[in-house]
Amino acid sequence: MAFQRAAAVADFRDGAALSVTLDGVDVALAREAGEYYAIKDECSHAMVALSEGDVENCAIECWAHGATFDLRTGEPNCPPATEPVATFPVQVDGDDVLVDVTRTLNGVTP
């Protein structure tokens, strides 16, 4: 696995996502109930940045059309999105949040 530092724990705010680029992959990072998640930062419906949307109930909302995606699985929760987005492994090492963009948790190509 190729985990790399994506952000500091202190960078996270509840209800919001962070946008980072790791090895050319745009990633939205979020924290919900003390868990950290990494999901491709692109809505599968509108091709806009998911990191600009709200995070709530372990989902991230696309600000353009209101589709939401499960942070754990990348699956869309409601229309208009019908295709999942890639999710990536995350681990916390001290004050750092690490992400591995070389593989996905859900098998979706980033």
One Martini backbone bead per residue (centre of mass of N, CA, C, O) as a GRO file, in nm:
protein
  110
    1MET     BB    1   0.099   0.034   0.017
    2ALA     BB    2   0.041   0.406  -0.054
    3PHE     BB    3   0.060   0.595   0.183
    4GLN     BB    4  -0.039   0.945   0.228
    5ARG     BB    5  -0.039   1.259   0.303
    6ALA     BB    6  -0.339   1.475   0.318
    7ALA     BB    7  -0.376   1.562   0.632
    8ALA     BB    8  -0.488   1.710   0.914
    9VAL     BB    9  -0.692   1.669   1.172
   10ALA     BB   10  -0.730   1.990   1.215
   11ASP     BB   11  -0.866   2.041   0.918
   12PHE     BB   12  -1.131   1.938   1.026
   13ARG     BB   13  -1.492   1.966   0.967
   14ASP     BB   14  -1.795   1.944   1.042
   15GLY     BB   15  -1.983   1.922   0.735
   16ALA     BB   16  -1.703   1.904   0.577
   17ALA     BB   17  -1.477   1.923   0.309
   18LEU     BB   18  -1.178   1.821   0.153
   19SER     BB   19  -0.929   1.917  -0.088
   20VAL     BB   20  -0.722   1.687  -0.274
   21THR     BB   21  -0.405   1.595  -0.432
   22LEU     BB   22  -0.307   1.258  -0.534
   23ASP     BB   23  -0.142   1.152  -0.787
   24GLY     BB   24  -0.376   1.311  -0.968
   25VAL     BB   25  -0.602   1.274  -0.745
   26ASP     BB   26  -0.913   1.374  -0.663
   27VAL     BB   27  -0.999   1.441  -0.314
   28ALA     BB   28  -1.241   1.378  -0.066
   29LEU     BB   29  -1.255   1.477   0.270
   30ALA     BB   30  -1.392   1.320   0.575
   31ARG     BB   31  -1.579   1.362   0.888
   32GLU     BB   32  -1.754   1.103   1.086
   33ALA     BB   33  -1.781   1.009   1.395
   34GLY     BB   34  -1.445   0.986   1.389
   35GLU     BB   35  -1.434   0.924   1.087
   36TYR     BB   36  -1.248   0.861   0.790
   37TYR     BB   37  -1.271   0.986   0.444
   38ALA     BB   38  -1.231   0.879   0.089
   39ILE     BB   39  -1.326   1.050  -0.217
   40LYS     BB   40  -1.394   1.121  -0.511
   41ASP     BB   41  -1.389   1.461  -0.654
   42GLU     BB   42  -1.656   1.340  -0.837
   43CYS     BB   43  -1.935   1.345  -0.986
   44SER     BB   44  -2.108   1.102  -1.179
   45HIS     BB   45  -2.307   1.315  -1.313
   46ALA     BB   46  -2.162   1.633  -1.320
   47MET     BB   47  -1.852   1.675  -1.275
   48VAL     BB   48  -1.820   1.776  -0.974
   49ALA     BB   49  -1.727   1.889  -0.670
   50LEU     BB   50  -1.785   1.736  -0.365
   51SER     BB   51  -1.625   1.928  -0.161
   52GLU     BB   52  -1.863   2.159  -0.189
   53GLY     BB   53  -2.031   1.991  -0.011
   54ASP     BB   54  -2.213   1.835   0.216
   55VAL     BB   55  -2.185   1.670   0.542
   56GLU     BB   56  -2.407   1.385   0.618
   57ASN     BB   57  -2.474   1.083   0.728
   58CYS     BB   58  -2.232   0.956   0.560
   59ALA     BB   59  -2.253   1.198   0.341
   60ILE     BB   60  -2.223   1.346   0.013
   61GLU     BB   61  -2.302   1.647  -0.154
   62CYS     BB   62  -2.406   1.767  -0.447
   63TRP     BB   63  -2.441   2.100  -0.528
   64ALA     BB   64  -2.581   2.095  -0.816
   65HIS     BB   65  -2.826   1.834  -0.770
   66GLY     BB   66  -2.827   1.657  -0.477
   67ALA     BB   67  -2.656   1.431  -0.475
   68THR     BB   68  -2.568   1.137  -0.289
   69PHE     BB   69  -2.284   0.985  -0.106
   70ASP     BB   70  -2.139   0.726   0.027
   71LEU     BB   71  -1.843   0.726   0.206
   72ARG     BB   72  -1.796   0.408   0.221
   73THR     BB   73  -1.898   0.319  -0.100
   74GLY     BB   74  -1.997   0.549  -0.328
   75GLU     BB   75  -2.291   0.534  -0.332
   76PRO     BB   76  -2.582   0.632  -0.438
   77ASN     BB   77  -2.881   0.768  -0.271
   78CYS     BB   78  -2.966   0.962  -0.518
   79PRO     BB   79  -3.086   1.144  -0.740
   80PRO     BB   80  -2.924   1.159  -1.044
   81ALA     BB   81  -2.738   0.953  -0.948
   82THR     BB   82  -2.610   0.601  -1.049
   83GLU     BB   83  -2.303   0.616  -0.996
   84PRO     BB   84  -2.025   0.542  -0.853
   85VAL     BB   85  -1.752   0.627  -0.643
   86ALA     BB   86  -1.450   0.635  -0.535
   87THR     BB   87  -1.280   0.468  -0.268
   88PHE     BB   88  -1.044   0.511   0.005
   89PRO     BB   89  -0.798   0.445   0.203
   90VAL     BB   90  -0.770   0.509   0.564
   91GLN     BB   91  -0.536   0.667   0.796
   92VAL     BB   92  -0.416   0.725   1.126
   93ASP     BB   93  -0.112   0.924   1.219
   94GLY     BB   94  -0.173   1.083   1.464
   95ASP     BB   95  -0.207   1.401   1.296
   96ASP     BB   96  -0.244   1.218   1.040
   97VAL     BB   97  -0.389   1.180   0.715
   98LEU     BB   98  -0.413   0.887   0.523
   99VAL     BB   99  -0.382   0.794   0.168
  100ASP     BB  100  -0.479   0.542  -0.087
  101VAL     BB  101  -0.479   0.581  -0.451
  102THR     BB  102  -0.393   0.281  -0.565
  103ARG     BB  103  -0.672   0.202  -0.426
  104THR     BB  104  -0.991   0.060  -0.384
  105LEU     BB  105  -1.275  -0.034  -0.193
  106ASN     BB  106  -1.503  -0.063  -0.457
  107GLY     BB  107  -1.365  -0.095  -0.762
  108VAL     BB  108  -1.351   0.190  -0.862
  109THR     BB  109  -1.240   0.393  -1.094
  110PRO     BB  110  -1.070   0.704  -1.060
   0.00000   0.00000   0.00000
